[in-house]
Amino acid sequence: MPPSKTPRSLEHSNALRERARRVVPGLAQTFSKGPLSFVGGVAPSFVSHASGAHVWDVDGNRYIDYILGLGPVILGHAHEAVNQAVAAQLARGTAFSLSHPGEVQLSELLCELIPCAEMVRFGKNGSDATSGAIRLARACTGRDKVARCGYHGWQDWYIGSTSRHKGVPEAVRALTLSFPYNGLDALDALFRAHRGEIACVILEPVTFDEPAAGYLAGVRDLCHREGALLVFDEVITGFRLHLGGAQSYFGVTPDLACFGKAMANGFPLSAIAGRADYMRQFEEVFFSFTFGGEAASIAAALATIGTMRSEPVVEALWSNGAALREGANAIIEESGLREHFTWAGLAPWTTLRCLGPAAARSLEWRSLFQQECLEQGILTHGNHMLSFAHGPEIVAATLDAYRAVFPVMAEAAAGGGPERFLRGAPMQAVMRQS
Ligand SMILES: Cc1ncc(COP(=O)(O)O)c(C=O)c1O
């Protein structure tokens, strides 16, 4: 199916946005779904529905979806087996006042698949899992400070360490220390400067730069030398790189790991998994909420992970992702843009990286890319987040679209930059990692 082409009307989207201005501060529930993350006036603001690899906005325009609800939709939107499992659970109730057998079944399944998982607790958002892991690490070590690298959600302990820290007390901010990825010396120096104070190191095992040889094992060894726990934030990598998470893919087992997003194909569920001696502290540590164990999402996770086991989902993410990355890089090359852009990252999750002089204005360049993609029927923040529904046909349609997108980027590169070609306000950074 070719993507839908211009002209697009955004009339209904724009009307809803005007209504939202009166009642929804920030206009969306998530920064990444709101105005900061899309080119003003060019992008739709409201989605009507989605199926497989496609999403339709409220004006009926169809897009190939590379945002996928910010990552959860690993099988494709409205996946039949997941919907059926959820429907069956809906008919039997979703919120109970005792535990449900599905919680035990899903915990057993995760313990079978994930190397560090000896016990498991569930949350709803990735932030529940990362914040629960931090509290657990503090309880296990009796230490207050945390070293972090990467994005870990909305809670005080993490967001206070970024530029978007309004509302977070200084005393809390002072407890979170940042370190750069792939720099063992910097982490070592942090441990030496805060000897005996760091409860844990939390990091995304990989984003768009691969770990240097020995890096992840080196982080683990440093943590253990210093009596701190190693926590892998696998909220994105979990199930996308490997059914056992990035820890299986890279062969480095952390003490605790956090999962979310893709584990239930769009239903709200997250998990902390880890060593039993640490996890047992949850008998005392408060990690407890009304919707913990909510049964529809547990059913969705059992169906999602079941499908990932019975069908070659992860293999398809790798092979289709590689075809897309290589095809897109060839189009960049053909467009004479090799020195400006490249698609970076492991095949299931890649990003359009701006190079050389383009790097200084990467938000503007990525905005131009988004604008031109929207005109070609592709919804993107400039990443390839693939689902199982993004098969070879979708990859081919995307590459066809890119044959129209990158020549515009080339014209902009030759003609003084992206600003002249943008038809609305560019995307803005939600925050800076300080
Ligand atoms: C690596 C990582 N950790 C944690 C989170 C927080 O998850 P949530 O937004 O579900 O709270 C995110 C969300 O994007 C994430 O990408």
The ligand as a MOL file (V3000), in Angstrom:
LIG
                    3D

  0  0  0     0  0            999 V3000
M  V30 BEGIN CTAB
M  V30 COUNTS 16 16 0 0 0
M  V30 BEGIN ATOM
M  V30 1 C 14.5920 4.3250 28.7020 0
M  V30 2 C 13.3290 4.8180 29.3480 0
M  V30 3 N 13.1690 4.6510 30.6650 0
M  V30 4 C 12.0570 5.0600 31.2980 0
M  V30 5 C 11.0470 5.6760 30.6120 0
M  V30 6 C 9.8310 6.1590 31.3330 0
M  V30 7 O 8.7340 5.4040 30.9340 0
M  V30 8 P 7.2560 5.9960 31.0740 0
M  V30 9 O 7.1680 7.1670 30.1620 0
M  V30 10 O 6.3940 4.8380 30.6500 0
M  V30 11 O 7.0510 6.3520 32.5000 0
M  V30 12 C 11.1630 5.8760 29.2320 0
M  V30 13 C 10.1110 6.5580 28.4710 0
M  V30 14 O 10.2640 6.9940 27.3680 0
M  V30 15 C 12.3400 5.4390 28.5850 0
M  V30 16 O 12.5190 5.6320 27.2730 0
M  V30 END ATOM
M  V30 BEGIN BOND
M  V30 1 1 1 2
M  V30 2 1 2 3
M  V30 3 2 2 15
M  V30 4 2 3 4
M  V30 5 1 4 5
M  V30 6 1 5 6
M  V30 7 2 5 12
M  V30 8 1 6 7
M  V30 9 1 7 8
M  V30 10 2 8 9
M  V30 11 1 8 10
M  V30 12 1 8 11
M  V30 13 1 12 13
M  V30 14 1 12 15
M  V30 15 2 13 14
M  V30 16 1 15 16
M  V30 END BOND
M  V30 END CTAB
M  END
